[in-house]
Amino acid sequence: MINTFFSSGTLDSPAAFLASLLIGLAFGVALERAGFGSSRRLSGIFYFRDMAVLKVMFTAVIVAMLGVCYAKAFGWVTPDNVYFLHTLYAAQILGGLIFGVGFVMGGWCPGTAAVGVASGKIDALVFLAGALGGSILYNELYTVVAPLTANDRGVVFGFDSLGVSEAGFAFVFTLIAVGCFWGAEAIEKKRNGVEGYWNSRFLKVFSAMLAIGAFGLFAVQTKPAAAANAAAQEETLLTGMQEGADHIEVQELADRLLEGDASILLVDIRAPEEYAGFHIRTAVNIQAADLPASLAPHKNQGLIVLYSNGMTHPAQARDSLARLGFGNVYQLTDGLQGFLDVCLKPVSLRDAPVPAAQTAKIRAWRAFFLGAPVAAPAVAATSVRASEPLPAEVETEWLAQNLGRGDVKRIDMRPQPEYKGGHIPGALSLNIESLRGCVEGIPSTLLPAKLLAEHFSLMGIRPDDSIVVIWGDKEQDATLVGMACERLGHSRYAVLRGGFAKWQSERRQLDTLLPVVTATRYPVPAKADAFTVGAKDVLAAVGAPGSVILDVRPADFFTGKKRDEARGGHVPGAVNRPFADDVAKGEAFNTLKPVGELAAAYAKLIPAKDSPVIIHCRTGHQASQTFFVLTRLLGYTRVRWYDAGWTEWAARPELPVVSDEQKPEGPK
Amino acid sequence: MRAKPYSNPYLAGVLLGMTVLASYLILGAGLGASAGIARAGAFCELALAPARTLASRYFGEWGAEPLNYYLVFMLAGVFCGGLISALLADRCAVIVERGARCSALKRLVFALAGGVIVGFASRLANGCTSGQALSGSAVLLTGSLLFLISVFAGGYAAAWFVRRQWYD
């Protein structure tokens, strides 16, 4: 198998961009040589005036097809190293019909228009501008047309659709092409009165070569090399089965799931009704026929465990996946029934006496697998991978789809009574005050990394977990957890957009059960974080050219009109952007304002994305929200956080203060 | 200077087919042109309305830097390849290509309207003549073959109505 940019996951690397540029170069030369830099020549086919499009296109299709077929026969190309476009009947048929109308009207298609522009054709430039607009139009109408793209059939080959062999299909397709070439020459001869290639020696030889090339496929597609390759695979499969390497014992599975092992993808291959009735916690439901496509992202990554009622179906599914190159598929010994008997059957109902240690284990399993039901989405296995980047804010829909994932830790910041009254399934309750305290004399300061790591450990969080923070009425509660994550170097965290209120307003699933948590040992970073600064750093930034001190307290506190500390006012040179100005209030819930709006507002206050910025408020709480906005949403790179804030600044008389009020009011 | 004649279409086709093959074997994906244009569209919409674009369901998936994509570079390559080849063959001329009895404005209006339709349809079908009809058909994908047939069905159905732009 060839290692392509696609198979190595580096299609977005500079090397792939260069390769694409060079392939594009050859593509452009081929189109131009063919005369496709002329719209008159392109549209000729629709008036039977110039059949070049048919000759060039069909030749290219056949040549590439033969090449790919041979490459497949030699094992160079498989669905693993090549990206094949999916088949969506409605979108492709309707899209094709509309495309044809636009093609004949505009006289160009996208690739040829690029060559047309290079050849100086103004109509090509106008066409491209139109196509750009048409793409934007599609984006704007997407919600209307999206249903047409809903029925994705996956990778479907024409020969499979017709139920014929690949070589047979390719051979007949080649003969049709050759027939079309002769037909095209005949049309041109009749219409334009020129001989062209009709009955030419060239076309005879060319036709014969294509036909022979296609015929050769019948021979290579049963080539010994490919067969030997398959035989070797088969042998590995058999050895694996004999050694039991394809099985995972129910107890091992139960323990690993209990520990929150995120490398296991548990797949229930029974019918959806059976799955809905009962399934092993964390399992996703995928039908056997859909397994190859749905599991493709997990191929040879982590552990895929299949189960059903018994052993027959998972064994078949496992074998067919192994033949597709999946080396990480296991089946559960004795299936779901075995799991129920060994792990979940109450001790009191068992025939043989159970040792004490085993009894405790069974209790823990029962608590985990029966105690807190977690709704797993149907076929959500492919929706998100652990390696995928997590957005700064996740939507409620995203969370709803990922409830079944043990590696998505939800932390609910609402007060305990509200949490107990109903929370998002699996959510942990956290009091904001457990993250901060008196540090070196300054109250309400985010705790040192060591203590934060201790809290994360108790919550059963692992460094590679994705943390989603759910907030009640203050978004800054969630962003303060974000600061704790930042301090621990835990970059995979996100804030639930709209908070709990949005979830509730959408009438989504709630739960009153406590999640079952096994404590972890969250590592403490060796170095202190680089973004927390003290009064000394703020003082150094006063008057420093290009640097910004951003005070996010309400305007009255900034000016000194109101105060609840020893002194009112602000740091000299600081600019005021109240944190509440970043929030859009809605009827049912609040959200942060749209990114564009925030970007525009901050662009007026901060000269550049890499300008040094220090954010502060009174205690660091509100400033955490602005920190989140600037670093996670807007991409500012040098933002630091003066956690001690006005609490410290006001109480240290040697630090300078500017106040707009001559006689500030006393503390309220 | 007189423009040189076009290549033998079958040999140009062989070159094109080899390019498709190279694309599959090196990149692991077929050719594509319309995606590059759509990415440029996303870039323009981002410049005009960043928040709206990022929040949109289609372009939003491409993030804040839609041009960071291999097919954008491929489209740039097509332009450069076309330019080199056209210059070598003396086929570069700034003109509006049209029939003698068609006004330039009329031809440009047709080109613009055709462009909008093609841009839209390419997104709907997830590809154009390059990605679907050429590359997809070459690997015998059912959807791509249907797209190819549909393009010609749509083209022949509409050809009669827009024939005047080519009248001499």
Interface residues (C-beta under 8 A of the other chain):
Chain A: I2 T4 F5 F6 S7 L11 D12 A16 F17 L18 A19 S20 L21 L22 I23 G24 L25 A26 F27 G28 V29 A30 L31 E32 R33 A34 G35 G37 S38 S39 R40 R41 S43 I45 F46 Y47 A52 K55 V56 M57 F58 T59 A60 V61 I62 V63 A64 M65 G67 V68 A71 W76 V77 N81 V82 Y83 F84 L85 H86 T87 L88 Y89 A91 Q92 I93 L94 G95 G96 L97 I98 F99 G100 V101 G102 F103 V104 M105 G106 G107 W108 C109 P110 G111 T112 A113 A114 V115 G116 V117 A118 S119 G120 K121 I122 D123 A124 V126 F127 L128 A129 G130 A131 L132 G133 G134 S135 I136 L137 Y138 N139 E140 Y142 T143 V145 A146 L148 T149 R153 V155 V156 F157 G158 F159 D160 S161 E166 F169 A170 F173 F181 Y197 F202 L203 F206 P594 V595 G596 E597 A599 G635
Chain B: Y6 S7 N8 P9 Y10 A12 G13 V14 L15 L16 G17 M18 T19 V20 L21 A22 S23 Y24 L25 I26 L27 G28 A29 G30 L31 A33 S34 G36 I37 A38 A40 G41 A42 C44 E45 A49 P50 A51 R52 T53 L54 A55 S56 R57 Y58 F59 A64 N68 Y69 Y70 L71 F73 M74 L75 A76 G77 V78 F79 C80 G81 G82 L83 I84 S85 A86 A89 R91 C92 A93 V94 I95 V96 E97 R98 G99 R107 L108 F110 A111 L112 A113 G114 G115 V116 I117 V118 G119 F120 A121 S122 R123 L124 A125 N126 G127 C128 T129 S130 G131 Q132 A133 L134 S135 G136 S137 A138 V139 L140 L141 T142 G143 S144 L145 L146 F147 L148 I149 S150 V151 F152 A153 G154 G155 Y156 A157 A158 A159 V162 R163 Q165 W166
